[in-house]
Amino acid sequence: MHDAPQSDAAARLDHENPLGVDGFEFVEFTGPEPEAMASRLELMGFTRTHVNPATGAVRLKQGDITLLVDLSPQGQAEEFAREHGPSANGMAFRVADARAAYEGAVARGARPAENHNGGALGNGYSYILQGIGGSLLYIVDQYGERGSLYDSWDEIEGWEEAERKNSVGLFCLDHLTHNVRRGQMRTWSGFYGDVFAFEEQKYFNIKGKATGLLSQAMIAPDRAIRIPLNESQDENSQIEEFLKRYNGEGIQHIALATDDIFETVEEMKRRGIPFQDTIDTYFDLIDKRLPGHGHDVARMRLNRILIDGSDEDGLLLQIFTQDTFGPIFFEIIQRKGNQAFGEGNFQALFDSIELDQIRRGVIKVDA
């Protein structure tokens, strides 16, 4: 059984879940070489299932995860690619009623997106809000028993069997992390809180040898949409480097869940997907930090997989790819009862990226 957060949006409408949010539907990507982006996702276990004949967007699926790539960027996707390079230019929230949720969001302070012409969905799709860094935030209600957004798209023959063969075991989109400019973390947590009734799940204050960041993890009423927000504490941190490389705020990484992180990561490595390294002493201290965790530390060390949690809160295992699309990367995560983000691992990730920055000369530290 999957340990993914279980949505109960239908039972928590009105006060607790006023807009009826019910999980992620998709993340949308654009860039100057979109075919290469789609091919990279195929290496990560995704399979092309449908193509929108009106927009050229291709759907890639694995489990309950849908990623869209604008193969022929136009309108917002073309402008976003020109400004940001390889990038994540949109994401979609599932809701009980798209029109009611869209109108409710605008009434609560969200701004309608402009000049999108329906984005990847095309045909003048109307329920789209302004998202982080000029991206699109789609509001959709076609999923599950209500049918599919992709029913009117061109179906790629044999995709079901192809998906079974190509999957690496990823089954849901766990969270989407945003990097924001200094002073804007509370602005965006306020946006998600005021508009969609998100709550703060966790607050981090992470410091490395030379830089630091603040992170505020927000979670939706359905408990299935998680959005951590990162803000730099200085001019040289990895958050600031992202903002410079990306030319603005945006989605930093996409976390994808698996039931067996060892098998998933080992298969991805066999396919040539590179992962971020972690300081070796991290693995030396696992047994001391988490006695009785019950996992093979040698296998974790070999694959550079991180572990965090406690007896009370359960465990989680995670690892991060190297930059995949511009400065955007992916996280592979397995939850074993723990629904947080791994504060100890967060520090280890920060340290590993900062170490890479030091090696590349982006930041300097005293000898």
C-alpha positions as CSV (number, residue, x, y, z in Angstrom):
1,M,0.0,0.0,0.0
2,H,1.3,3.5,-0.8
3,D,2.1,5.9,2.0
4,A,1.1,8.9,-0.1
5,P,-1.1,11.5,1.7
6,Q,-4.7,10.5,1.3
7,S,-7.0,13.2,0.1
8,D,-10.4,13.7,1.9
9,A,-11.2,17.0,0.1
10,A,-14.9,16.1,-0.6
11,A,-15.5,15.7,3.1
12,R,-13.6,18.9,4.1
13,L,-15.2,21.6,1.9
14,D,-16.5,24.9,3.1
15,H,-14.6,26.2,6.2
16,E,-11.6,23.8,6.2
17,N,-11.2,23.4,2.4
18,P,-13.2,26.3,0.9
19,L,-12.0,25.7,-2.7
20,G,-12.2,21.9,-2.6
21,V,-8.5,21.3,-3.5
22,D,-7.8,17.6,-4.1
23,G,-4.2,17.0,-5.1
24,F,-1.9,17.9,-8.0
25,E,-3.0,17.1,-11.6
26,F,0.2,18.0,-13.5
27,V,3.4,20.0,-13.7
28,E,4.1,21.7,-17.1
29,F,7.6,22.2,-18.6
30,T,8.8,24.4,-21.4
31,G,12.2,25.3,-22.9
32,P,14.3,25.9,-26.0
33,E,14.8,22.1,-26.5
34,P,11.5,20.6,-25.4
35,E,12.1,17.2,-27.2
36,A,15.2,16.7,-25.1
37,M,13.2,17.4,-21.9
38,A,10.6,14.8,-22.9
39,S,13.3,12.3,-23.6
40,R,14.9,12.9,-20.2
41,L,11.6,12.3,-18.5
42,E,11.3,9.0,-20.4
43,L,14.6,7.9,-18.9
44,M,13.1,8.7,-15.5
45,G,10.3,6.2,-16.2
46,F,7.7,8.4,-17.8
47,T,5.8,7.3,-20.9
48,R,4.2,9.5,-23.6
49,T,0.4,8.9,-23.6
50,H,-1.3,11.8,-25.3
51,V,-0.6,14.8,-27.4
52,N,-2.8,17.9,-27.5
53,P,-3.4,18.6,-31.2
54,A,-4.2,22.2,-30.5
55,T,-1.1,23.1,-28.5
56,G,1.5,20.4,-29.2
57,A,1.8,19.7,-25.5
58,V,2.7,16.0,-24.8
59,R,1.5,14.2,-21.7
60,L,4.0,11.9,-19.9
61,K,2.6,9.6,-17.2
62,Q,3.9,7.3,-14.5
63,G,1.5,6.1,-11.8
64,D,-0.7,9.0,-10.8
65,I,1.9,11.5,-12.0
66,T,1.3,13.6,-15.1
67,L,4.0,15.9,-16.5
68,L,3.3,18.0,-19.6
69,V,6.0,19.2,-22.0
70,D,5.2,22.0,-24.5
71,L,6.8,20.4,-27.6
72,S,5.9,23.5,-29.7
73,P,6.0,26.3,-27.2
74,Q,3.6,29.1,-28.0
75,G,2.1,32.0,-26.1
76,Q,2.9,31.9,-22.4
77,A,5.1,28.8,-22.8
78,E,7.2,30.4,-25.5
79,E,7.6,33.6,-23.6
80,F,8.5,31.7,-20.4
81,A,11.1,29.6,-22.2
82,R,12.6,32.7,-23.7
83,E,12.9,34.4,-20.2
84,H,13.9,31.3,-18.1
85,G,15.3,28.7,-20.4
86,P,14.4,25.1,-19.5
87,S,11.7,25.7,-16.9
88,A,8.5,24.7,-15.1
89,N,6.0,27.1,-16.5
90,G,2.8,25.7,-14.9
91,M,1.2,23.4,-12.3
92,A,-2.4,22.3,-11.8
93,F,-4.5,21.7,-8.7
94,R,-7.4,19.3,-8.8
95,V,-10.6,20.7,-7.3
96,A,-14.2,19.6,-6.8
97,D,-15.6,22.3,-9.1
98,A,-13.2,24.3,-11.3
99,R,-15.4,27.3,-12.0
100,A,-16.4,27.7,-8.3
101,A,-12.8,27.3,-7.1
102,Y,-11.5,29.7,-9.7
103,E,-14.1,32.3,-8.8
104,G,-13.5,31.7,-5.1
105,A,-9.7,32.1,-5.6
106,V,-10.1,35.4,-7.4
107,A,-12.5,36.6,-4.7
108,R,-9.8,35.7,-2.1
109,G,-7.1,37.7,-3.8
110,A,-5.7,35.5,-6.5
111,R,-5.1,37.1,-9.9
112,P,-6.3,35.7,-13.2
113,A,-3.5,34.7,-15.5
114,E,-3.2,36.9,-18.6
115,N,-2.5,36.1,-22.3
116,H,-2.4,32.4,-21.8
117,N,-5.1,31.2,-24.3
118,G,-5.7,28.1,-22.2
119,G,-2.0,27.3,-21.9
120,A,-1.1,23.6,-22.6
121,L,-4.8,22.7,-22.3
122,G,-5.7,25.1,-25.2
123,N,-9.1,25.9,-26.6
124,G,-9.3,29.0,-24.4
125,Y,-9.3,27.1,-21.1
126,S,-10.4,29.7,-18.6
127,Y,-9.6,28.6,-15.1
128,I,-6.0,29.7,-14.8
129,L,-4.4,31.9,-12.1
130,Q,-1.1,33.7,-11.9
131,G,1.4,31.5,-10.2
132,I,4.9,31.7,-8.9
133,G,7.3,33.8,-11.1
134,G,4.8,34.3,-13.9
135,S,3.9,30.6,-14.2
136,L,0.4,29.4,-14.7
137,L,-1.7,27.8,-11.9
138,Y,-4.4,25.7,-13.5
139,I,-7.6,24.8,-11.7
140,V,-9.1,21.6,-13.0
141,D,-11.9,19.2,-12.1
142,Q,-11.7,16.6,-14.9
143,Y,-10.1,13.6,-13.1
144,G,-11.1,10.3,-11.6
145,E,-14.8,9.6,-12.1
146,R,-15.3,13.0,-13.8
147,G,-13.3,11.8,-16.8
148,S,-9.9,13.1,-18.0
149,L,-8.4,16.3,-19.3
150,Y,-6.7,14.2,-22.0
151,D,-9.8,12.5,-23.4
152,S,-9.9,15.0,-26.3
153,W,-6.1,14.7,-27.0
154,D,-4.6,12.4,-29.5
155,E,-3.9,9.1,-27.8
156,I,-0.5,7.3,-28.4
157,E,-1.1,3.7,-29.3
158,G,0.1,1.1,-26.9
159,W,1.0,3.6,-24.1
160,E,-0.5,1.4,-21.3
161,E,1.9,-1.5,-22.0
162,A,4.8,0.9,-22.6
163,E,4.1,2.6,-19.2
164,R,4.2,-0.8,-17.4
165,K,7.6,-1.6,-19.0
166,N,9.2,1.8,-18.6
167,S,8.1,2.7,-15.0
168,V,10.7,2.9,-12.3
169,G,8.1,2.7,-9.6
170,L,7.2,6.4,-9.1
171,F,3.5,6.8,-8.2
172,C,2.6,10.3,-7.0
173,L,3.7,13.9,-7.0
174,D,4.6,14.5,-3.3
175,H,5.5,18.2,-3.3
176,L,6.7,21.1,-5.3
177,T,9.3,23.4,-3.8
178,H,9.4,27.1,-4.7
179,N,12.5,29.4,-4.5
180,V,11.5,33.0,-3.8
181,R,13.3,36.3,-3.5
182,R,14.4,37.6,-0.1
183,G,11.4,39.0,1.8
184,Q,8.8,37.1,-0.3
185,M,8.5,33.8,1.6
186,R,5.7,35.2,3.8
187,T,4.1,36.8,0.7
188,W,3.7,33.4,-1.0
189,S,2.8,31.5,2.2
190,G,0.1,34.2,2.6
191,F,-1.0,33.6,-0.9
192,Y,-1.5,29.9,-0.5
193,G,-3.0,30.4,3.0
194,D,-5.4,33.1,2.1
195,V,-6.5,31.7,-1.2
196,F,-6.5,28.0,-0.7
197,A,-6.4,27.7,3.1
198,F,-3.0,26.1,3.2
199,E,-1.4,25.8,6.7
200,E,2.3,25.9,7.8
201,Q,3.5,22.4,8.3
202,K,7.1,23.1,9.1
203,Y,9.6,26.0,9.4
204,F,13.3,25.5,8.8
205,N,16.3,27.8,9.4
206,I,19.2,26.1,7.6
207,K,22.8,27.4,7.9
208,G,25.9,26.1,6.1
209,K,29.5,27.1,6.3
210,A,29.0,30.3,4.4
211,T,25.3,30.7,3.5
212,G,21.9,30.0,4.8
213,L,18.2,29.8,3.9
214,L,14.7,29.9,5.5
215,S,12.1,27.4,4.4
216,Q,8.4,27.4,5.2
217,A,6.6,24.2,4.2
218,M,2.9,24.8,3.4
219,I,0.3,22.0,3.2
220,A,-3.3,22.2,1.7
221,P,-6.4,21.1,3.5
222,D,-6.6,17.9,1.5
223,R,-3.1,17.0,3.0
224,A,-2.0,16.0,-0.6
225,I,-0.6,19.3,-1.9
226,R,2.6,20.3,-0.2
227,I,4.6,23.4,-1.2
228,P,7.8,24.3,0.7
229,L,9.0,27.9,0.1
230,N,12.7,28.7,0.2
231,E,14.2,32.1,0.8
232,S,17.9,33.0,1.0
233,Q,19.5,34.7,4.1
234,D,22.4,36.2,2.0
235,E,23.5,37.1,-1.4
236,N,25.5,34.0,-2.2
237,S,23.4,31.0,-1.2
238,Q,22.1,28.3,-3.5
239,I,18.7,30.0,-3.5
240,E,20.2,33.3,-4.9
241,E,22.2,31.3,-7.5
242,F,18.9,29.6,-8.6
243,L,17.2,33.0,-8.9
244,K,20.0,34.3,-11.0
245,R,20.2,31.3,-13.3
246,Y,16.5,31.0,-13.6
247,N,16.0,34.7,-14.0
248,G,13.4,34.9,-11.3
249,E,11.3,33.0,-8.8
250,G,10.0,29.6,-9.6
251,I,9.7,25.8,-8.9
252,Q,13.1,24.6,-7.6
253,H,12.4,20.9,-7.4
254,I,9.7,18.3,-8.0
255,A,9.4,15.5,-5.4
256,L,8.1,12.1,-6.7
257,A,7.2,9.3,-4.4
258,T,8.1,5.6,-4.7
259,D,7.3,2.5,-2.6
260,D,10.9,1.2,-2.9
261,I,13.5,3.9,-3.2
262,F,16.4,1.5,-3.5
263,E,15.0,-0.2,-6.6
264,T,13.8,3.1,-8.1
265,V,17.1,4.9,-7.7
266,E,19.3,1.9,-8.8
267,E,17.2,1.6,-12.0
268,M,17.4,5.3,-12.6
269,K,21.2,5.2,-12.2
270,R,21.4,2.3,-14.6
271,R,19.6,4.5,-17.1
272,G,22.2,7.3,-16.6
273,I,20.3,9.7,-14.3
274,P,22.9,11.5,-12.2
275,F,22.2,12.2,-8.5
276,Q,23.6,14.7,-6.0
277,D,26.3,13.5,-3.7
278,T,26.3,13.8,0.1
279,I,29.2,14.2,2.5
280,D,30.4,10.7,3.5
281,T,30.3,11.4,7.2
282,Y,26.5,11.6,6.9
283,F,26.3,7.8,6.5
284,D,28.8,7.3,9.3
285,L,26.4,8.9,11.7
286,I,23.1,7.3,10.6
287,D,23.0,4.5,13.2
288,K,23.8,7.0,16.0
289,R,21.3,9.5,14.8
290,L,18.5,7.0,14.1
291,P,19.2,3.8,16.2
292,G,17.0,0.8,15.1
293,H,16.1,2.4,11.8
294,G,16.3,-1.1,10.2
295,H,17.8,-0.2,6.8
296,D,20.9,-1.3,5.0
297,V,23.4,1.6,5.6
298,A,25.9,0.1,3.1
299,R,23.3,0.2,0.4
300,M,22.2,3.7,1.4
301,R,25.9,4.8,1.2
302,L,26.4,3.2,-2.2
303,N,23.3,5.0,-3.6
304,R,23.7,8.2,-1.4
305,I,20.1,7.8,-0.1
306,L,19.3,9.9,2.9
307,I,17.1,8.9,5.9
308,D,15.3,10.9,8.6
309,G,12.5,10.7,11.1
310,S,11.9,9.2,14.5
311,D,10.2,6.4,16.4
312,E,7.2,8.6,17.0
313,D,6.9,10.2,13.5
314,G,8.0,7.3,11.3
315,L,10.8,7.4,8.7
316,L,11.4,8.8,5.2
317,L,14.1,8.2,2.7
318,Q,15.0,10.6,-0.1
319,I,17.6,11.6,-2.7
320,F,17.9,14.4,-5.1
321,T,18.9,14.3,-8.8
322,Q,21.5,16.8,-10.2
323,D,20.1,19.7,-12.1
324,T,17.8,18.3,-14.8
325,F,16.1,21.3,-16.5
326,G,18.2,24.4,-16.0
327,P,18.6,24.7,-12.2
328,I,15.5,22.6,-11.6
329,F,16.0,19.1,-10.2
330,F,13.9,16.2,-8.9
331,E,13.6,14.5,-5.5
332,I,12.8,10.8,-5.1
333,I,11.1,10.1,-1.8
334,Q,9.7,7.1,0.1
335,R,7.6,7.8,3.1
336,K,7.3,5.2,5.9
337,G,4.8,7.0,8.0
338,N,6.7,10.3,8.2
339,Q,4.8,13.1,6.5
340,A,7.4,15.9,7.0
341,F,10.4,16.8,4.9
342,G,13.4,15.5,6.7
343,E,15.0,18.5,8.5
344,G,18.2,16.6,9.0
345,N,18.3,15.6,5.4
346,F,17.4,19.2,4.4
347,Q,20.6,20.3,6.2
348,A,22.6,17.5,4.4
349,L,21.2,18.6,1.0
350,F,22.1,22.2,1.8
351,D,25.6,21.2,2.8
352,S,26.1,19.1,-0.4
353,I,24.9,21.8,-2.7
354,E,27.0,24.4,-0.9
355,L,30.0,22.1,-1.2
356,D,29.5,22.0,-4.9
357,Q,29.2,25.8,-5.0
358,I,32.5,26.1,-3.1
359,R,34.1,23.7,-5.6
360,R,32.8,25.7,-8.5
361,G,34.0,29.0,-6.9
362,V,30.5,30.4,-6.7
363,I,31.1,31.1,-3.0
364,K,34.4,31.3,-1.1
365,V,35.1,30.3,2.5
366,D,38.2,31.0,4.7
367,A,40.7,28.2,4.7
